[in-house]
């Protein structure tokens, strides 16, 4: 739990940094996610990696008001996102939150697995936002290895539900985070 929580804190801090540097005049730009323009991608990222993370810790469903909200319409969306990430990470600081399962409606999943998948979303979609806005998303080797392990464990289920594209072939000696991106169907060399 301590390692996972430290990866969560690290990826949340990097996500907040990237968010603060997203240009306000580019919402219609294409992104690394073929079906998402920048506005759609950022709204998805904000919803699931901050609000979703906190609601999962509290074992609560996301309210429709959040699901349907355009976070990017708010002038201070990046600061609000950073503050919400802080609340979400704080919610997971309680060791009891990591115990048991989280009900997803159709199934229950161990809390640690849910946390891992959201950390992966923070990093992978953080990279999507960064790459789509001319930035870099940086994670430590330890966090990168964790993200790769989550991608490896869940790649096929994500592909089944169109969450990942087919893997991109890259050299086996590529950096660990690049390998995680490639396995998730992203080209680590993608430029806008």
C-alpha positions in Angstrom: 0.0 0.0 0.0 2.8 2.5 0.8 4.4 2.0 -2.6 1.1 2.3 -4.4 0.2 5.4 -2.5 3.6 6.9 -3.3 3.1 6.2 -7.0 -0.3 7.7 -6.7 1.1 10.9 -5.1 3.9 11.1 -7.7 1.6 10.7 -10.7 -1.0 13.1 -9.3 1.7 15.8 -8.8 2.9 15.3 -12.4 -0.7 15.3 -13.7 -1.4 18.6 -11.9 1.8 20.1 -13.4 0.8 19.1 -16.9 -2.7 20.4 -16.4 -1.4 23.8 -15.3 0.5 24.1 -18.7 -2.4 23.1 -21.0 -3.1 26.1 -23.4 -6.6 27.5 -23.0 -7.1 28.1 -26.7 -6.5 24.5 -28.0 -9.6 22.6 -26.8 -10.5 21.5 -30.3 -7.0 20.1 -31.1 -6.6 16.4 -31.9 -4.9 14.2 -29.4 -3.1 10.9 -29.1 -6.6 9.3 -28.4 -8.2 9.2 -31.9 -11.8 9.6 -30.7 -11.0 12.5 -28.3 -10.2 16.1 -29.0 -8.3 17.9 -26.2 -11.5 19.0 -24.4 -12.9 15.5 -24.3 -9.6 14.0 -23.2 -9.1 16.5 -20.4 -12.6 16.1 -19.2 -12.2 12.3 -19.1 -8.9 12.6 -17.3 -10.1 15.1 -14.7 -13.3 13.1 -14.0 -11.8 9.6 -13.5 -8.4 10.4 -12.1 -9.5 12.9 -9.4 -13.2 12.7 -8.7 -13.4 9.1 -9.6 -10.4 8.3 -7.4 -11.9 10.0 -4.4 -15.3 8.5 -4.9 -13.8 5.0 -5.2 -12.0 5.5 -1.9 -15.3 6.5 -0.3 -17.1 3.6 -2.1 -19.5 6.0 -3.7 -20.7 6.3 -7.3 -19.9 9.4 -9.4 -22.9 11.7 -9.4 -24.4 12.6 -12.8 -23.5 16.3 -12.1 -19.8 15.3 -12.3 -20.1 12.8 -15.2 -21.8 15.5 -17.4 -19.7 18.4 -16.3 -17.4 20.3 -18.7 -14.5 20.9 -16.4 -12.6 22.8 -19.2 -15.3 25.5 -19.3 -14.1 26.7 -15.9 -11.3 29.3 -16.1 -9.5 27.7 -13.1 -10.1 24.1 -14.1 -6.4 23.2 -13.7 -6.1 24.5 -10.2 -9.4 22.9 -9.3 -8.1 19.6 -10.8 -4.9 19.9 -8.7 -6.9 20.5 -5.5 -9.2 17.6 -6.3 -6.2 15.3 -6.9 -4.9 16.3 -3.5 -8.3 15.4 -1.9 -8.3 12.1 -3.8 -4.8 11.1 -2.8 -5.5 12.1 0.8 -8.6 9.8 0.8 -6.3 6.9 -0.1 -3.9 7.8 2.7 -6.1 5.8 5.1 -4.9 2.2 5.2 -8.5 1.0 5.7 -9.4 2.3 2.2 -7.1 -0.3 0.7 -8.9 -3.2 2.3 -11.7 -5.2 0.7 -13.4 -4.7 -2.6 -15.0 -1.8 -4.4 -18.3 -2.5 -6.0 -18.4 -1.4 -9.7 -22.0 -2.4 -10.3 -21.5 -5.5 -12.3 -18.6 -6.8 -10.2 -16.4 -6.1 -7.2 -12.7 -5.5 -7.6 -10.0 -5.3 -4.8 -9.4 -1.8 -3.8 -5.7 -2.0 -4.5 -6.5 -3.1 -8.1 -8.8 -0.1 -8.6 -6.2 2.2 -7.2 -3.6 0.7 -9.6 -5.8 1.2 -12.6 -6.5 4.8 -11.7 -2.8 5.5 -11.2 -2.3 4.0 -14.7 -5.0 6.3 -16.0 -3.4 9.3 -14.4 0.0 8.5 -16.0 -1.1 7.2 -19.4 -3.8 9.9 -20.0 -1.4 12.4 -18.4 1.0 11.4 -21.1 -1.8 11.8 -23.7 -2.5 15.3 -22.5 1.2 16.2 -22.3 2.0 14.9 -25.7 -1.0 16.6 -27.2 0.1 19.9 -25.8 3.8 19.7 -26.5 4.8 18.7 -23.0 6.4 15.7 -21.4 5.0 13.5 -18.6 7.8 12.4 -16.4 7.6 9.5 -13.8 10.3 7.8 -11.7 11.6 4.4 -12.9 9.6 2.8 -10.0 6.3 4.4 -10.9 7.0 3.6 -14.6 7.5 0.0 -13.7 4.3 -0.1 -11.7 2.3 1.5 -14.6 3.8 -1.1 -17.0 2.8 -3.9 -14.6 -0.8 -2.6 -14.5 -0.9 -2.3 -18.3 0.5 -5.8 -18.7 -2.1 -7.2 -16.3 -5.1 -5.4 -17.8 -4.2 -4.8 -21.5 -6.6 -7.4 -22.9 -9.6 -6.3 -20.9 -9.0 -2.7 -21.9 -8.7 -3.7 -25.5 -11.9 -5.7 -25.3 -13.7 -2.5 -24.3 -11.8 -0.2 -26.7 -9.8 1.4 -23.9 -6.5 0.5 -25.6 -5.6 0.3 -29.2 -3.4 -2.5 -30.6 0.1 -2.5 -29.1 2.7 -0.4 -30.9 6.0 -2.2 -31.6 9.0 -0.6 -30.0 12.5 -1.9 -29.0 12.5 -4.1 -26.0 15.3 -1.9 -24.5 13.1 1.2 -24.7 12.5 3.1 -21.4 10.0 1.3 -19.1 7.3 4.1 -19.4 7.6 4.0 -23.2 7.0 0.3 -23.1 3.9 0.8 -21.0 2.6 3.4 -23.5 3.4 1.1 -26.4 1.6 -1.8 -24.9 -1.4 0.4 -24.2 -1.5 1.2 -28.0 0.3 4.5 -27.9 3.3 5.5 -29.9 5.8 7.0 -27.4 7.3 9.1 -30.3 3.9 10.7 -31.2 4.1 14.4 -31.7 1.2 16.8 -32.3 
